[in-house]
Amino acid sequence: MSYVQAPIGDDVASFLGLDDDPAVVALAGEHAPIIRAMAMAYTRGNGFVGTEVQEDIYAVLVAATARLVANPEQLHYAAGSARISGAFNGWTLPEQFVLNRYRKRAS
């Protein structure tokens, strides 16, 4: 694996297919550092060097930020039979699988 620049708002908006929407780019830009800080804390800094991250951590950061951007209010709501669970409740299983490769466990 190699290090790449940590994702920014443009990267997340592009992932969502909304890179032509300045509001989405701005919102993603606000949320990306939050998700990055949580991942960095989770791994205790492993996989992060300055503003660069391992490629697989980059993917986690983009996916988790996209989830947060999709529901920034973090509210639970339902429309008909569709339900959206609001809050960021942690990493998805695939994200956790990646991050656990870098996580230092307390001893």
Beta strands, then each sheet from edge to edge (+ up, - down):
strand 1: 3-5
strand 2: 48-49
strand 3: 52-54
strand 4: 77-79
strand 5: 82-84
sheet 1: 1+ 3- 2+
sheet 2: 4+ 5-
end
